[in-house]
Amino acid sequence: MKKQFIYLFCILCYLATHGQEKFTVNGYVKDNRSGEKLLGVNIIVDNTYGTTTNDYGFYSIRLSKGTHQFEISYLGYKVIHKEIFVNSNTKTDFNLNEELAELDEIMISSNKPQKNIKSTEMSVVSLKGETIKKLPAILGEPDILKSLQLLPGVSSINEASSGFNVRGGSVDQNLILLDEATIYNASHLFGFFSVFNSDAIKNAKLYKGGIPSIYGGRLSSVLDIKQREGNVKKFGGNLGVGLISAKALIEGPILKGDKEEANGSYMLAGRRSYIDLFTFLTEDFKNSSLFFYDFNLKANYDINKNNRLFLSGYFGRDKFELEKLLGTIWGNTSASLRWTSVLNDKLFLQTSAIYSNYDYTLDNLRTGSEFRWKSNITSYNIKPRLSWYINNNNTLKTGIDVTYYNFKPGKISPLKGSSINAEKFSNKFGLENGVYADLKQNITNKLSVQYGLRWSNFSRLGKEEIRIYKTGKPLTYIPELDIYKENKVTETVTYKSQERIKTFNGIEPRASIRYLLNDNNSLKISYNKMYQYLHLISNTSSPTPLDVWSPSGRYLSPQYADQLALGYFTSFKEGKYDLNVETYYKKLEDVTDFIDGADLLFTEEIETQVAQGKGRAYGLEVQLNKNEGKFTGWLSYTLAKSETKVLGINNNAYYPSNTDQLHELNLVGFYKLNKRWDFGFNFIFGSGRPVTYPTGKYRQNGLVVGDYNNRNGNRLPVYHRLDLSATLNPKKGKRGKWIFSIVNAYNRKNAASIYFNEIGEINDVEIATGKTKATKLSFFGIVPSISYEFKF
């Protein structure tokens, strides 16, 4: 073992010292108008060496002594060509100007198609905030999560859900980060909108596979969202008013003085819906409330030329109340403090301290039984990460990821003196650790690899009382009756504060390989293993305000998944078009599903309501992009299958997962008529989602009860919808623009669910008819909207 470490050390020393006559050129790439750092910028030297800026706009490249030709390119900006003479380590910043050409180019990838072909990344897509705004939006509110649902391999349960599913995974298997802070529930208004204000978003990057080892904790995907940093040169902002909400953003320099560019900047953004202002128009809802609001904050300051501080924050809340029936408030709070430091010409250090919280309150307002239910999850995270730019062909990232969790599953308190007994479920605590190393390496001009290893560790901690069951497990499956039986509790073990109850370890290898066939064609293959130690316990297929997160422990094992993907990437007609084709297979173990008859909301012994099994997902994804001209856009198609197998469910055979969808097709287009008018559309078609219909009925104590057989054995009707948008840009010298959109243009009543009852109406009076009737629930038909935005 000692010899192996010495050998590895010698290799790294060789990589670091090889070509020692070379010098390092590094610095930042910025937007010339605002001074904001740009991430993912392509930097090509002598048409040979290449690199990209990191999440903070920083780059580093090693060059021999002499004169070199630099090309700096980024989508939406003018390309810079610059000659630089190198004879020592040099710090060089680049300022890019926005491209104001008459023909806008709109692409899914963050840069040219060639970047997607030559990069080792696969199953990765980036969206800029400006692209999101060009898509048709429900009630004029642009939404990043609904934009992602237009991409291959990404889907949603229904049109009213901002929750998304990636390659057959459930919503809790997506790691959603906002400036590195975890967002546990990304929905406003029960899923009609997401919590992300498009005005405040700089960039969003979704990893569907080939996930680097710097990320951990989820099985299916990582959505990494970066907020705008603000303008370091001047004060400005924008206002927007739509049919259901208003928003505002301001940005500007910090302590600018007489300098052209300040050492820091800030961005503040806020939104509020005002549906509640119109509830008086209907008798049924005149005393009800339904609204959301959120605030985004980001500030940064350069301590000196090598050290920067960042402060990011988010706060959002929803409120829904039906008079004398129920009320609920839910929302997220997050804060991130980050420090970045250029240690020397090859080392870049970033250290983050992060706070995340999701909480909800549910009030039962029925007379005589009023009570309040409160629950939340809080996490504290420390993440130091070191990037070592060894040379032009080798970049190493390594770091530590430590997260402490506090789960408060539920607390019941009586309201208005009702007879409901107060009750508090035991808090749960957990500590998750990760140590990783990730190396990006160009082996030859054609072969490039990115590989890494992550060691993850999770400990369930006290203070907590753990029940010990007679058989050692909370449930026993009885095959003769095809039911689960709850086992007898024999004793209770009390664990002290911070005492380890159960510890898990996971080894997570990751690798992506790219082979360049030529400048316009490449093949890629990736593999990643992921562990997930948190479980979202729910019997719904989309996120709800009443999400209950539970940590792995004595009776709940962590989930883990292995995913293998193969892809072909090509560009043709001089980059005017590009085509991506990927196929994947994902195997999952210890996935969680609720047992038949489960009661998940008010149950402390959650292990008695769920069972664990295995799953599999596989599919084919195709995306064709048109990148240039007056008409741009993309066509995507997904052929996929997702299945789950849990003992005691569906006769112990595989059954379709809630996220299973065989076919999905999306057509998205943008048309630039002239300098003032932009048009957009998207057409969506998808196979029907799985659903469980009753196969019979019987009467029990005078009530009609449905009898169900195979879980998810039926399908909803196919889904399709056309959305349209038009943007009237301001005249020269003006700053306001109008945005018009029509969602579901041909008024298709898509089924969100189908339910069965024996209740009918005669003269507006509900009566029992004795006949079973199927009723389709649709969220909305045609939805026109108009909004106005003004920049200052």
ZAMARGU-4260 file (C-alpha; in steps of 0.2 Angstrom, whole numbers, plus 5000, padded with zeros to 4 digits):
<rodrens>
0) 5000/5000/5000 | 5014/5012/5004 | 5022/5009/4987 | 5006/5013/4979 | 5005/5030/4987
5) 5023/5034/4983 | 5019/5029/4965 | 5004/5040/4964 | 5013/5054/4972 | 5027/5053/4959
10) 5014/5053/4945 | 5006/5069/4951 | 5023/5077/4954 | 5027/5073/4936 | 5011/5080/4929
15) 5014/5096/4939 | 5032/5098/4934 | 5031/5092/4916 | 5034/5106/4904 | 5041/5117/4918
20) 5047/5130/4906 | 5028/5134/4903 | 5019/5148/4912 | 5001/5150/4919 | 4989/5163/4912
25) 4973/5164/4923 | 4960/5177/4927 | 4941/5180/4925 | 4929/5182/4911 | 4916/5196/4914
30) 4901/5204/4906 | 4907/5221/4900 | 4891/5230/4903 | 4888/5224/4921 | 4905/5217/4926
35) 4897/5201/4931 | 4907/5185/4930 | 4902/5172/4917 | 4903/5154/4919 | 4906/5141/4906
40) 4915/5152/4894 | 4925/5144/4880 | 4944/5149/4880 | 4953/5142/4865 | 4972/5145/4863
45) 4981/5143/4846 | 4966/5133/4840 | 4974/5119/4850 | 4972/5121/4869 | 4955/5124/4877
50) 4947/5127/4894 | 4931/5134/4901 | 4928/5146/4916 | 4922/5138/4932 | 4906/5143/4942
55) 4915/5159/4947 | 4921/5164/4930 | 4939/5159/4934 | 4950/5151/4921 | 4968/5144/4921
60) 4979/5138/4907 | 4997/5133/4905 | 5007/5140/4890 | 5025/5140/4883 | 5034/5156/4882
65) 5030/5166/4866 | 5015/5174/4857 | 4998/5165/4858 | 4981/5168/4850 | 4966/5168/4861
70) 4948/5165/4856 | 4935/5168/4870 | 4917/5164/4865 | 4901/5163/4875 | 4883/5161/4868
75) 4875/5178/4866 | 4891/5188/4866 | 4904/5194/4853 | 4919/5183/4851 | 4935/5190/4857
80) 4951/5187/4847 | 4967/5193/4856 | 4985/5190/4854 | 4995/5189/4871 | 5014/5187/4873
85) 5018/5176/4888 | 5035/5176/4897 | 5029/5174/4915 | 5014/5169/4925 | 5001/5182/4920
90) 4984/5187/4926 | 4973/5192/4911 | 4954/5196/4913 | 4942/5197/4898 | 4927/5208/4896
95) 4914/5201/4884 | 4901/5212/4875 | 4883/5206/4872 | 4879/5202/4854 | 4866/5214/4847
100) 4864/5205/4830 | 4847/5206/4822 | 4846/5188/4822 | 4845/5180/4840 | 4852/5163/4842
105) 4844/5152/4855 | 4852/5136/4860 | 4850/5123/4874 | 4868/5121/4877 | 4877/5135/4885
110) 4889/5138/4870 | 4892/5132/4853 | 4887/5114/4847 | 4906/5110/4846 | 4907/5112/4865
115) 4894/5098/4868 | 4904/5087/4856 | 4921/5090/4863 | 4916/5090/4881 | 4917/5075/4892
120) 4901/5079/4900 | 4886/5069/4894 | 4867/5069/4900 | 4870/5087/4905 | 4860/5102/4899
125) 4862/5121/4903 | 4848/5134/4902 | 4851/5153/4904 | 4839/5164/4912 | 4836/5174/4896
130) 4831/5157/4886 | 4819/5153/4900 | 4810/5170/4898 | 4807/5166/4879 | 4797/5151/4882
135) 4777/5152/4883 | 4773/5152/4902 | 4757/5149/4912 | 4749/5165/4916 | 4764/5174/4910
140) 4776/5168/4924 | 4792/5160/4916 | 4797/5145/4926 | 4814/5136/4925 | 4807/5119/4931
145) 4793/5119/4917 | 4806/5124/4905 | 4817/5108/4909 | 4802/5097/4907 | 4803/5101/4888
150) 4820/5092/4887 | 4822/5073/4884 | 4823/5062/4899 | 4814/5075/4910 | 4795/5074/4913
155) 4781/5079/4925 | 4767/5070/4932 | 4754/5083/4926 | 4753/5101/4919 | 4750/5109/4936
160) 4766/5101/4944 | 4783/5110/4944 | 4790/5094/4951 | 4800/5085/4938 | 4806/5067/4935
165) 4822/5062/4927 | 4825/5046/4919 | 4811/5037/4928 | 4816/5044/4945 | 4805/5051/4958
170) 4805/5070/4963 | 4814/5067/4979 | 4828/5059/4969 | 4833/5076/4962 | 4846/5087/4971
175) 4840/5105/4968 | 4853/5118/4973 | 4851/5137/4973 | 4869/5144/4975 | 4874/5128/4983
180) 4859/5128/4996 | 4847/5113/4995 | 4829/5117/4991 | 4818/5103/4998 | 4802/5108/4990
185) 4802/5119/4974 | 4784/5122/4972 | 4773/5137/4973 | 4754/5136/4973 | 4753/5117/4974
190) 4765/5115/4959 | 4758/5127/4947 | 4774/5137/4948 | 4792/5134/4955 | 4800/5144/4968
195) 4813/5151/4956 | 4811/5169/4950 | 4818/5169/4932 | 4824/5187/4934 | 4836/5182/4948
200) 4843/5167/4939 | 4860/5167/4930 | 4861/5149/4924 | 4854/5132/4928 | 4863/5116/4924
205) 4855/5099/4925 | 4865/5083/4926 | 4854/5068/4921 | 4869/5056/4921 | 4888/5056/4922
210) 4886/5066/4938 | 4903/5072/4944 | 4909/5066/4961 | 4908/5083/4968 | 4889/5080/4970
215) 4881/5067/4981 | 4865/5063/4991 | 4852/5060/4977 | 4850/5045/4964 | 4843/5053/4948
220) 4849/5071/4945 | 4857/5087/4951 | 4850/5104/4946 | 4863/5117/4950 | 4855/5135/4949
225) 4866/5150/4950 | 4859/5167/4955 | 4864/5183/4946 | 4878/5193/4955 | 4873/5211/4951
230) 4880/5225/4942 | 4897/5232/4948 | 4896/5247/4937 | 4879/5256/4939 | 4863/5255/4948
235) 4848/5247/4938 | 4834/5235/4939 | 4817/5230/4931 | 4799/5228/4935 | 4786/5216/4929
240) 4767/5214/4931 | 4757/5199/4925 | 4739/5193/4927 | 4743/5184/4944 | 4759/5192/4950
245) 4771/5206/4951 | 4790/5206/4953 | 4804/5218/4955 | 4823/5217/4954 | 4837/5230/4958
250) 4855/5228/4957 | 4870/5239/4958 | 4888/5242/4964 | 4894/5241/4982 | 4905/5256/4988
255) 4909/5261/4970 | 4915/5279/4974 | 4923/5287/4958 | 4929/5270/4951 | 4923/5264/4935
260) 4920/5247/4942 | 4916/5243/4961 | 4924/5229/4971 | 4907/5222/4974 | 4889/5221/4969
265) 4872/5216/4975 | 4855/5209/4968 | 4838/5210/4976 | 4823/5202/4968 | 4805/5199/4975
270) 4788/5192/4969 | 4771/5192/4975 | 4755/5184/4968 | 4739/5193/4970 | 4726/5180/4966
275) 4719/5183/4984 | 4714/5201/4979 | 4700/5193/4968 | 4693/5180/4979 | 4679/5191/4984
280) 4672/5189/4966 | 4666/5172/4970 | 4654/5168/4984 | 4663/5151/4988 | 4680/5159/4990
285) 4677/5177/4996 | 4684/5173/5013 | 4698/5162/5007 | 4717/5166/5004 | 4729/5159/4991
290) 4745/5168/4987 | 4764/5166/4987 | 4779/5178/4989 | 4798/5176/4988 | 4814/5186/4990
295) 4831/5183/4982 | 4847/5190/4988 | 4865/5190/4982 | 4880/5200/4986 | 4898/5199/4982
300) 4914/5208/4987 | 4932/5207/4981 | 4943/5208/4997 | 4958/5209/4986 | 4963/5203/4969
305) 4964/5185/4975 | 4949/5183/4987 | 4931/5186/4986 | 4916/5184/4997 | 4898/5179/4992
310) 4882/5180/5002 | 4866/5172/4994 | 4849/5170/5002 | 4831/5165/4998 | 4815/5166/5007
315) 4798/5161/5001 | 4781/5157/5008 | 4764/5151/5002 | 4748/5153/5011 | 4731/5144/5007
320) 4716/5145/5018 | 4698/5139/5016 | 4687/5147/5029 | 4682/5135/5043 | 4689/5121/5033
325) 4708/5121/5032 | 4723/5132/5031 | 4742/5129/5027 | 4758/5139/5025 | 4774/5132/5018
330) 4790/5138/5012 | 4809/5137/5010 | 4823/5148/5018 | 4841/5146/5013 | 4857/5156/5015
335) 4875/5153/5008 | 4891/5162/5013 | 4905/5158/5001 | 4923/5162/5001 | 4934/5160/4985
340) 4953/5162/4985 | 4966/5160/4971 | 4980/5152/4981 | 4992/5153/4967 | 4993/5151/4948
345) 4987/5133/4949 | 4976/5132/4965 | 4958/5139/4967 | 4949/5136/4984 | 4931/5139/4988
350) 4923/5136/5005 | 4905/5137/5008 | 4894/5137/5024 | 4876/5134/5020 | 4859/5134/5029
355) 4843/5126/5022 | 4826/5125/5029 | 4809/5119/5023 | 4793/5120/5035 | 4775/5119/5034
360) 4760/5122/5045 | 4743/5113/5042 | 4728/5120/5051 | 4712/5110/5053 | 4698/5123/5055
365) 4683/5112/5057 | 4672/5118/5071 | 4676/5108/5087 | 4691/5099/5081 | 4703/5113/5077
370) 4721/5109/5078 | 4738/5114/5070 | 4751/5102/5063 | 4769/5108/5061 | 4784/5100/5053
375) 4801/5105/5045 | 4818/5099/5040 | 4834/5109/5043 | 4851/5106/5037 | 4868/5114/5040
380) 4882/5111/5027 | 4901/5115/5026 | 4909/5112/5009 | 4928/5116/5006 | 4933/5112/4988
385) 4950/5114/4980 | 4953/5115/4961 | 4971/5111/4955 | 4975/5116/4937 | 4989/5104/4935
390) 4992/5107/4917 | 4981/5109/4901 | 4977/5091/4901 | 4974/5088/4919 | 4962/5097/4932
395) 4959/5089/4949 | 4945/5094/4960 | 4944/5087/4978 | 4935/5092/4994 | 4924/5088/5009
400) 4905/5089/5011 | 4898/5089/5029 | 4879/5090/5032 | 4870/5090/5048 | 4851/5087/5048
405) 4837/5090/5060 | 4820/5083/5056 | 4805/5088/5065 | 4792/5076/5058 | 4777/5083/5067
410) 4769/5093/5081 | 4750/5094/5085 | 4743/5108/5095 | 4724/5111/5098 | 4717/5128/5092
415) 4702/5138/5099 | 4701/5126/5115 | 4696/5111/5105 | 4697/5094/5113 | 4712/5088/5101
420) 4726/5081/5112 | 4743/5090/5110 | 4756/5078/5103 | 4774/5079/5097 | 4784/5066/5087
425) 4802/5063/5091 | 4815/5074/5082 | 4827/5064/5071 | 4845/5069/5068 | 4858/5064/5055
430) 4875/5068/5049 | 4881/5065/5031 | 4899/5066/5026 | 4907/5065/5009 | 4925/5065/5003
435) 4929/5065/4984 | 4942/5068/4971 | 4937/5071/4953 | 4950/5072/4939 | 4947/5078/4921
440) 4960/5072/4909 | 4964/5074/4891 | 4974/5058/4886 | 4975/5062/4867 | 4967/5074/4855
445) 4953/5062/4853 | 4951/5054/4870 | 4946/5063/4885 | 4940/5056/4902 | 4933/5063/4918
450) 4933/5051/4933 | 4932/5052/4951 | 4927/5043/4967 | 4916/5048/4982 | 4915/5041/4999
455) 4899/5044/5008 | 4894/5041/5025 | 4878/5044/5035 | 4875/5042/5054 | 4857/5042/5061
460) 4860/5051/5078 | 4851/5053/5095 | 4843/5059/5105 | 4829/5047/5101 | 4819/5032/5107
465) 4820/5017/5095 | 4807/5003/5096 | 4813/4986/5095 | 4802/4973/5087 | 4799/4955/5091
470) 4806/4949/5074 | 4819/4963/5072 | 4808/4971/5059 | 4793/4982/5060 | 4783/4972/5047
475) 4781/4954/5042 | 4774/4949/5025 | 4761/4935/5025 | 4761/4928/5007 | 4745/4918/5010
480) 4735/4934/5014 | 4746/4945/5003 | 4747/4958/5017 | 4759/4965/5029 | 4757/4963/5048
485) 4764/4975/5060 | 4775/4966/5073 | 4774/4968/5091 | 4786/4980/5100 | 4796/4971/5114
490) 4806/4986/5121 | 4812/5003/5118 | 4830/5009/5117 | 4834/5027/5122 | 4849/5034/5113
495) 4858/5049/5120 | 4860/5066/5111 | 4872/5064/5096 | 4874/5045/5100 | 4875/5035/5084
500) 4860/5024/5081 | 4865/5017/5064 | 4879/5021/5052 | 4880/5018/5033 | 4895/5019/5021
505) 4895/5020/5002 | 4908/5020/4989 | 4903/5029/4973 | 4913/5028/4958 | 4910/5040/4943
510) 4917/5041/4925 | 4913/5049/4909 | 4923/5045/4893 | 4923/5055/4876 | 4930/5049/4860
515) 4931/5062/4846 | 4928/5054/4829 | 4931/5071/4821 | 4928/5089/4824 | 4909/5086/4822
520) 4906/5069/4829 | 4909/5060/4846 | 4905/5045/4856 | 4903/5046/4875 | 4900/5033/4889
525) 4897/5037/4907 | 4894/5027/4923 | 4889/5033/4940 | 4884/5026/4957 | 4874/5036/4969
530) 4868/5034/4987 | 4853/5043/4994 | 4851/5043/5013 | 4835/5054/5014 | 4818/5048/5009
535) 4803/5058/5005 | 4788/5048/5012 | 4773/5051/5001 | 4758/5042/4993 | 4757/5055/4979
540) 4767/5056/4963 | 4771/5075/4964 | 4777/5086/4978 | 4765/5093/4990 | 4766/5105/5004
545) 4765/5091/5017 | 4781/5083/5012 | 4788/5072/5026 | 4807/5068/5024 | 4814/5054/5034
550) 4832/5049/5037 | 4839/5031/5034 | 4841/5022/5051 | 4838/5005/5059 | 4823/5000/5049
555) 4825/5011/5033 | 4840/5007/5022 | 4848/5020/5011 | 4843/5019/4992 | 4857/5017/4979
560) 4858/5017/4960 | 4869/5012/4946 | 4867/5021/4929 | 4876/5017/4913 | 4873/5029/4898
565) 4880/5029/4880 | 4878/5043/4868 | 4882/5050/4850 | 4884/5068/4847 | 4885/5076/4830
570) 4885/5094/4822 | 4881/5097/4804 | 4879/5111/4791 | 4893/5121/4799 | 4885/5120/4817
575) 4868/5126/4811 | 4861/5109/4817 | 4866/5097/4831 | 4860/5080/4836 | 4862/5071/4852
580) 4856/5053/4855 | 4858/5044/4872 | 4853/5028/4879 | 4854/5023/4897 | 4850/5009/4910
585) 4848/5013/4928 | 4846/5000/4942 | 4840/5005/4959 | 4840/4996/4976 | 4830/4999/4992
590) 4818/5011/4984 | 4804/5015/4996 | 4785/5013/4992 | 4770/5014/5004 | 4761/4998/5008
595) 4742/4995/5004 | 4732/5005/5017 | 4746/5016/5023 | 4743/5031/5034 | 4758/5042/5031
600) 4754/5060/5038 | 4750/5057/5056 | 4761/5042/5059 | 4777/5043/5069 | 4782/5025/5066
605) 4784/5028/5048 | 4793/5011/5046 | 4777/5002/5048 | 4769/5011/5033 | 4782/5008/5020
610) 4792/4994/5012 | 4808/4994/5001 | 4812/4985/4985 | 4821/4988/4969 | 4818/4997/4953
615) 4824/4998/4935 | 4823/5012/4922 | 4830/5012/4904 | 4827/5022/4888 | 4832/5031/4873
620) 4833/5050/4871 | 4835/5060/4855 | 4837/5079/4853 | 4839/5089/4837 | 4843/5107/4839
625) 4842/5121/4826 | 4854/5134/4831 | 4855/5148/4818 | 4843/5159/4808 | 4827/5168/4811
630) 4819/5151/4817 | 4828/5141/4830 | 4823/5128/4843 | 4823/5110/4846 | 4814/5093/4844
635) 4816/5080/4858 | 4809/5063/4859 | 4810/5050/4874 | 4806/5032/4874 | 4807/5026/4892
640) 4802/5013/4904 | 4802/5014/4923 | 4797/4999/4935 | 4797/4995/4953 | 4797/4978/4963
645) 4792/4978/4981 | 4787/4962/4991 | 4769/4962/4995 | 4764/4974/4981 | 4757/4969/4964
650) 4759/4950/4968 | 4777/4953/4970 | 4780/4957/4952 | 4787/4972/4944 | 4774/4986/4941
655) 4775/5003/4932 | 4783/5017/4943 | 4772/5032/4946 | 4784/5041/4934 | 4783/5028/4920
660) 4779/5036/4903 | 4783/5026/4887 | 4783/5041/4874 | 4786/5059/4876 | 4789/5072/4862
665) 4792/5090/4863 | 4794/5103/4849 | 4800/5120/4854 | 4802/5134/4842 | 4807/5153/4842
670) 4805/5165/4828 | 4813/5182/4826 | 4801/5192/4814 | 4811/5208/4816 | 4819/5219/4829
675) 4803/5221/4839 | 4793/5205/4837 | 4799/5188/4844 | 4787/5173/4844 | 4789/5156/4853
680) 4779/5140/4854 | 4780/5123/4862 | 4770/5107/4858 | 4770/5093/4870 | 4764/5075/4868
685) 4765/5061/4880 | 4759/5044/4884 | 4746/5042/4898 | 4753/5040/4915 | 4751/5025/4926
690) 4736/5025/4938 | 4727/5012/4948 | 4708/5010/4945 | 4696/5000/4956 | 4692/4983/4949
695) 4676/4981/4959 | 4667/4987/4974 | 4658/4981/4990 | 4648/4988/5004 | 4655/4989/5022
700) 4645/4997/5036 | 4634/5005/5023 | 4648/5013/5014 | 4653/5009/4996 | 4672/5004/4996
705) 4682/5002/4980 | 4692/4986/4977 | 4709/4988/4969 | 4720/4975/4962 | 4736/4978/4952
710) 4745/4994/4957 | 4747/5006/4942 | 4739/4993/4931 | 4730/5006/4921 | 4734/5022/4911
715) 4727/5040/4909 | 4723/5046/4892 | 4737/5053/4881 | 4742/5070/4885 | 4745/5084/4872
720) 4746/5103/4872 | 4751/5118/4862 | 4758/5134/4870 | 4761/5151/4860 | 4770/5167/4865
725) 4774/5184/4857 | 4785/5197/4864 | 4784/5215/4858 | 4802/5222/4862 | 4804/5241/4865
730) 4808/5254/4852 | 4825/5261/4852 | 4827/5272/4867 | 4813/5264/4876 | 4814/5251/4890
735) 4797/5242/4892 | 4791/5226/4883 | 4775/5217/4882 | 4774/5198/4883 | 4758/5189/4877
740) 4755/5170/4879 | 4742/5157/4876 | 4744/5140/4886 | 4734/5126/4879 | 4729/5135/4864
745) 4717/5122/4857 | 4709/5120/4874 | 4713/5102/4877 | 4706/5095/4893 | 4720/5084/4898
750) 4716/5072/4912 | 4726/5074/4928 | 4717/5060/4936 | 4701/5050/4935 | 4691/5046/4950
755) 4675/5035/4953 | 4660/5039/4964 | 4641/5035/4966 | 4636/5053/4969 | 4626/5063/4957
760) 4616/5079/4957 | 4598/5083/4955 | 4592/5101/4956 | 4610/5105/4963 | 4607/5092/4977
765) 4620/5078/4979 | 4612/5061/4980 | 4618/5043/4980 | 4614/5036/4963 | 4619/5018/4966
770) 4629/5018/4949 | 4647/5020/4948 | 4653/5035/4937 | 4671/5039/4931 | 4675/5058/4932
775) 4690/5066/4924 | 4699/5080/4933 | 4708/5093/4922 | 4717/5107/4929 | 4714/5120/4916
780) 4709/5123/4898 | 4715/5137/4887 | 4724/5151/4897 | 4728/5167/4889 | 4740/5180/4898
785) 4748/5196/4896 | 4763/5204/4906 | 4773/5220/4905 | 4792/5222/4910 | 4801/5238/4912
790) 4820/5240/4914 | 4828/5255/4922
</rodrens>
